[in-house]
Amino acid sequence: MSKSGISPEPEMITCPMCNRIQNCDVLCRLEKSWAAHGGAYSILECRGCNQVFYQTVSWDGNDFDLWNDESGTPVCELNRSESIYPAEDKATPSQSQISKGGRLPVADWEAAMVEMARALYSGDLKPKTQADIERAIADYLSKKEKNASESTIREHARPLWQAIGSKD
C-alpha cells in the first residue's frame, strides 16, 4: 500500500463537471494491491472549474490482454476499470429513470461521496474512525431528506475510510 499527498504536477483526467479532459490536482491518493488485484483511490480537483471529485481505478490480474509487439515480443497489459464520482448530475431524475417503474434510488451516493471529499479537503471532516465517516454521511443524507440503512451507509463509508484512514 502506498499513500501520496498532493501531486506537484497536475494529471489529465476527465472532469465530471466540465465533462472533458482537464488538468486536475491530486489532493490525495491511495494505491493498494492484494494477491492479483489492486486499486488506486484518488480525490482530485479540476483546475478548470474547481470541482472536487473521487476516482477509482482497479485491476484484476486475471483480466489482461496479451499480444506481440512489432518485434514479436509478447506484451501483457492488465485491463483497468475506472469510475469517477459524481458521474453526472443526478439531482433530477432522467426520463429513463422515471419510465423504469419502481421507486427512485433513496440516496445519491455520488453526491454524498463528493460532499465527503469536499469536507475532508476543507478540513470540516477529520475522521478518527470509519464510524466518524458513517455519521457524516448519515448527517448529509438527513439534511437532504434522504434515507439509507446503517449497513448501506457502512458499505459506502468503508472504501473511503480504507483510502484515507486505515493504517494497514
N, C-alpha and C positions, 0 to 999 in steps of 0.2 A: 504494500500500500504506500502510495506517496501522496503528500499534500503539497499544494503550492498556493501561494497568495496571489497578489495582483501581478499580472503579467506585464513586463515592461513594454512589450510590443503588442499592438492590437492583432486580433485574428479576424479573418474574413469569414463571417458567419451570416446566415440568413436571419435577419431581424423579423420577429413575428409582427411587430407594429408597422415597420416600413415595408414589409413584405418584399425585401430584396437583400442581396448580399451587401453587408456593411462592415466597416471596421468596428470591432467590438472589444472592449476591455474585459479581460478575465479577472473577475473580482475574487473568485475562489474556485479551486478545482481539486477533486479527489479522484485518484486513479487507483483502482483496486482489482487484483487478479486472484482467482481461486481456481484450482485444478486447470481445466482447459477453457475457462470462461473469464470474462473481465468486463470492466466498465469504467467510464470516466464520467464524473458528475460535475457540472460547472454552473456557476452563477455568473452571468455576463451582463454587460451594459453596452447598449448600442451608442456609438459616438454620434450617430445621426439624429436620434430622437430621445436619447437618454433612457429608453425603456430598459428595465432590468428584467431578465428572463432566465429560465432554467433550461439546461441542455443535458441530455444523457446520450452517451454513445456506448453501446455494448457489443460484445462479440462472443462467439461460441467457437471453440477450437474444432468442433465437428462440422462447422459450416464454412467451407472455403472453396475457392476456385483454383484450379490447377491448369497451367498451360506452359508452353515453351516460348521463350523469348526469341529474338531474331537470330541469336547464335545457337539455338537449340537447347539452352539451359532450362531445366524445369523451374518454374516460378509458382509459388504458392502464396495466395493472398486471402486473408480472413475477410469474410463478409461482415460488415458492421451495420448495426441498425441505429438510427438517430431519432431522438424525439426532442422537440422544443416545446416548452410550455410558457405562456399560453400559445396554442397553435393558431388560434384565430379568435376574434371577438365572439363570445358565445352569450353575451348579455341578453340578446333577443333570440328566441328560438327560430330556427330557419323553417321554411315551408316543409322541407323533407322531414324534420323532426316532428312537426305538428301532424303530418299525414300518416306517420307510422302507427299512431294509436298508442294507448297506454300513457302512463304518466311521464312527464319530463324528468330528467335527472334531478335528484334532490339537491345536489351541491355542484357548483362549478369548481372542480378540483384544480384546474389550471389557474384560475384566478386566485384561489386560495394559496397555491404554491408560489405564485408571483408575489402575493402580499407577504408571505413568509420570507421570501428572498429580499423584498424591499425592507422589511422590518429588521432582518439580520444585517443588511448592508448599512442601514441608517443607525443601527445600534439600539433601536427600540425593543428588539428581542435579543436577549442574552441567555440562551438556554443552558442549563447545567445538566439537564436530563432530557430524555425523549418525552417525558411527561410534560415538561415545560412547552415543548413544541405542540403537543397534543392539546394543551389548554389554549395556546394561542390560536390554533386552527379552530377549536370549538368556539372561542370568543368571536373570531372573524365570521364564522358561519352564522352565529347568533345575531350579530349586527346586520347581516344580510338577510335575516329571517329565513335561514335555510336549516335543514336538519340532517344529521348523519349519526349513525350509531357510534358508540365508543370504539368498537372493533374496526369500523371503517376508517375512522379518524386515525387510529393507531397504524393501520395499514399504509396510510398516506404519509404519516409523520416519520415512519421508520427509515425510508431511504434518505430523507433529508437529515435526520439525526446521524445516520451512518456516514453521510458525506461530510458533516461538519463537526460532529461531537464525539463519536466513538473513538476510543483510544486503542484500537486493535493493534 
